[in-house]
């Protein structure tokens, strides 16, 4: 299947109807440019925003903040339901000025959820969230998406873009490139490459990692990265070579863009009807996208 490439922000955003929703891996500057374009060209009454600058009213408690917007927007759900839906019960009495970054994100998402918008722009909606909160946010996004709302999200991690319903993109050379979805893989060269250690760059040095030290491999912007103890290291090896070498060490191609060390997997979960993740038992508790079509293969391969 041919993937889409858009040359500009207007062209990229005009593609929203074709994709349902679009989720972009990009830097903050590009995310801000997209936000400004949407704010200038979409009807204000039809849009809701979670921006990089949103903080809330620092002297209010979380409960006071939610109640204010509950009244302002005429929300029909109860305040208690909103606190539950966005994992805010435990911090309801906390002052907004004392919240951590992920908690700020949750109260702002709760706010935009009370707007009956046609288009939601969300900056980093999954960053700094624990797995419980992330699952709840993904379920809300899916529910609104299925009800006809559209989303534009900007994310620092491709992992997060791939978890949400719609189509994931990344930026390369100023162009917006669709992430290839699962399908037929291109054929690898006939000559197989035997690898005992996986090389990766670190400054002027080449590091050699044992497979057991690698949590997962991520393909991003046509490059491959090894995740080792919370740090990403670029490797010159393409994904098909890494997959061939690492499958002997217990790695599984859980998504077109990800290889995961199954020894590091703690469990896999269905967060929404179309969103599956593998939870790793590393320090970061990494959540790795799991393609729906690869679940049975994984179960069969590892006898789960």
Secondary structure, 3 states (H helix, E strand, C coil): CCCCEECCHHHHHHCHHHHCCEEEECCHHHHHHHHHHHHHHCCHHHEEEECCCCCCCCCCEHHHHHHHHHHHHCCCCCHHHHHHHCCCHHHCCCEHHHCCHHHHHHHHHHHHHCCCCCEEEEECCCCCCCHHHHHHHHHHHHHHHHCCCEEEEEECCHHHHHHCCCEEEEEECCEEEECCCCCCCCCCCCCCCCCCCEEEEECCEEEEECHHHCCEEEEECCEEEEEECCEEEEECCCHHHHHHHHHHHCEEEEECCEEEEHHHEEEEEEEECCEEEEEECCCCCCEEEECHHHHHHHHHHHCC
